[in-house]
Amino acid sequence: MFHVILSKRVNTRLFKSITFMDIIVGGATGLVGQEILEVLEEMSPQVTHVIPAASERSVGKHITFRGQSVPVVSFARAADSGAQVAIFSAGSDVSRKWAKEFSKKGITVIDNSSAWRMDPEVPLVVPEVNAHHIQKEHKIIANPNCSTIQMVVALAPLHKDLGIKRVVVSTYQSVSGSGLAGIDQLEAERNGKAVQAPAYPHPIDKNALPHGGNFTDNNYTSEEIKLIDETRKILDEPQMAITSTVVRIPVTGGHSESVNIEFEKPFSQENIKKILSSATNIKIEDDPKNNFYPMPVHIRKSNFTHVGRIRRDFSVDNGINLWIVADNLRKGAATNAVQILNYILDKQA
Ligand SMILES: NC(=O)c1ccc[n+]([C@@H]2O[C@H](COP(=O)([O-])OP(=O)(O)OC[C@H]3O[C@@H](n4cnc5c(N)ncnc54)[C@H](OP(=O)(O)O)[C@@H]3O)[C@@H](O)[C@H]2O)c1
């Protein structure tokens, strides 16, 4: 099967004249990897074949892509496949080990891990906001953290028109943000089973953990620092005032965020709605009288960023509160990565 795929491979630069190509999906057996396969089927008709890569544990297993059963290979084998683009979602250690190796072989890597995000040589991209950061010479392109992506999709158009002075964000993140391990822990606890390899230091069911990633020296968690640093990098605002609290809750999919923003300029509430509703890939869901606002249960498989509970913060001059919800496996990971892929394929064509 692998040979069949290779024999059909085409140079992506010829993509305009030849209508099929293959893409390496590193981490294809994981939560994000599975979602990437699905989003490629939906959003990248030109990608007709994939080379799925994962750990040695999965080599020889099969994934399904466009109705075909495809064998999983090692990263080493995928690196020599001759494909020209890879999307990685196999964690930071794997990305640190393999991204440069792949790029030396001429493969452009779109990386979902945090390994390269803050590298000044690597663009950190949310296509609706800063696709222009991608230049021809970039062989590694970083996908931001899931919570960062959904927040900057809403912040960017508001910043452009009103100038952001300060952001205070608190997240309510689902367990799927911690990969299969997070889902396994929640399901084991709900079913009264022993948790084999816990994703969290405490029970997650019926709980709220103010703890995402590892604690740093300043008592923030690594996930909180990512939200701050990545937002500044994407918006080209290295000094932007932002503070964050990351909380994990017993929801299987979909991250929610309470975001308080202070602007330089005055605004009307209608103005905020107008800016957000004309921005790309944002859905306004804001009809509180009819109990209508975004919720994780409603946005699974959505590629949009959903915004509601839009209301003035009366404690400051130019403040607003937003409730922002997105599917962390879609816009927070797979959809954003595939949008980057489509952008670079369009540029190459
Ligand atoms: N979950 C989210 O919402 C989200 C959002 C944005 C970004 N991300 C990032 O995406 C990455 C994957 O997350 P996930 O949630 O999909 O995790 P996951 O469900 O645990 O999947 C991990 C994937 O990585 C592979 N892998 C693990 N160790 C490996 C190794 N040593 N060599 C090769 N492959 C290896 C696994 O293969 P096996 O099946 O063979 O073990 C699996 O395919 C992480 O960097 C994460 O930070 C996740």
The ligand as an ORCA input file, in Angstrom:
! r2SCAN-3c Opt
* xyz 0 1
  N      -5.624     18.097     21.973
  C      -5.698     19.369     21.639
  O      -6.729     20.057     21.803
  C      -4.497     20.050     21.033
  C      -4.670     21.322     20.502
  C      -3.581     21.982     19.940
  C      -2.377     21.342     19.903
  N      -2.225     20.103     20.429
  C      -0.906     19.472     20.346
  O      -0.958     18.410     19.403
  C      -0.075     17.358     19.803
  C      -0.842     16.045     19.885
  O      -1.913     16.173     20.779
  P      -3.062     15.065     20.874
  O      -4.078     15.685     21.734
  O      -3.452     14.553     19.550
  O      -2.293     13.893     21.675
  P      -2.573     12.314     21.640
  O      -3.999     12.042     21.425
  O      -1.940     11.800     22.873
  O      -1.748     11.772     20.350
  C      -0.343     11.771     20.320
  C       0.143     11.320     18.955
  O       1.574     11.402     18.948
  C       2.130     10.122     18.637
  N       3.378      9.917     19.387
  C       3.544      9.941     20.721
  N       4.842      9.676     21.028
  C       5.484      9.476     19.875
  C       6.821      9.166     19.522
  N       7.775      8.997     20.450
  N       7.151      9.016     18.210
  C       6.211      9.167     17.245
  N       4.905      9.464     17.518
  C       4.551      9.634     18.804
  C       1.089      9.128     19.091
  O       1.319      7.886     18.435
  P       0.889      6.481     19.124
  O      -0.590      6.375     18.929
  O       1.652      5.499     18.325
  O       1.280      6.560     20.560
  C      -0.187      9.851     18.649
  O      -0.363      9.691     17.259
  C       0.551     17.833     21.125
  O       1.772     18.480     20.822
  C      -0.437     18.836     21.639
  O       0.157     19.797     22.492
  C      -3.256     19.425     20.973
*
